[in-house]
Each structure stands twice: as C-alpha cells, then as structure tokens.
Amino acid sequence: MEEKKYNDAEDIYSKILRAGRRTYFFDVRSTKAGDYYLTISESKKFTNEDGSFYFKKHKIYLYKEDFQGFNDLVKEMTQYIIDEKGLEVISERHQKDYVKEDHQSKVEEKEDIEEVEKKEGVEKEEETKENKSSSEENFTDVDFDDI
C-alpha cells in the first residue's frame, strides 16, 4: 500500500463555486485513518502593476465533529444578513455587473415586447383595414356646400 504524505490527502468529492474574482473549492478528503473531512478554499485573483496576476488562497479544514455547529452558525449568520440587508448586492463593483446584467435582460425583454407589439401591430393593422373597409361601405359622402 502506498504511504500518503499529510499534504497529499486524497480528494474524494469536489465542487467549485466561481464568484467573480473569487473561486471557492469544496473538497471532501480522507484522513490517514480513512475518515473524511471537508476543506473549503477561497482563491482570489489579484493583478500586479505589470499586468501579471497572482492568487491569494485561504483554506478552512472542517471535521465531522464540527459540522453541526458550523452549519447552524452559517445558516444563522446568512439569514441575519438577508434579514438586515436583503439579497441585493450593493457594492459598486458588483452593482456595475448587476446593472450590466439587468440592462441586458431589460434589452432582451424590450426586444421580446417589441416583437410581440409588431405581431399585434400587424393584427391591429389588419383589423383597422377591415373596419375601415366596412365603414367605407356605410359611409355617406357629404359635401359641405350642401349644408
């Protein structure tokens, strides 16, 4: 059997959450004894003045005996933030991204509305033509000199 070094813990199951410049890695790993634990890593991209970039990484090791307390506090704290500040992201950087996405969805929605209005406009035009032709049949030509 191959001997594993402490840093070479086996990855059992992994998920990635990309969030702008940040990426979160959730990894289930195995201890030397064969038990499982969770690592949560944050990797954040930074740019040097010369244009090159680097990543800062932070890692949390979470063991089974701490899951319930950790989970309870994460739920409590996230709910507190939502209750106090709502779900809207208000930082300038995120707001710009949000405005761009919102603008794009509004543009798409406007295009959809315009497309529907064009279709309805064609139908309205046809109805107007039908109404006009039927009203023209019932129309009496009046000369104002006659009045």
Secondary structure, 3 states (H helix, E strand, C coil): CCCCCHHHCCEEEEEEEEECCEEEEEEEEECCCCCEEEEEEEEEEEECCCCCEEEEEEEEEEEHHHHHHHHHHHHHHHHHHHHHHCCCCCCHHHHHHHHHHHHHHHHHHHHHHHHHHHHHHHHHHHHHHHHHHHHHHCCCCCCHHHC
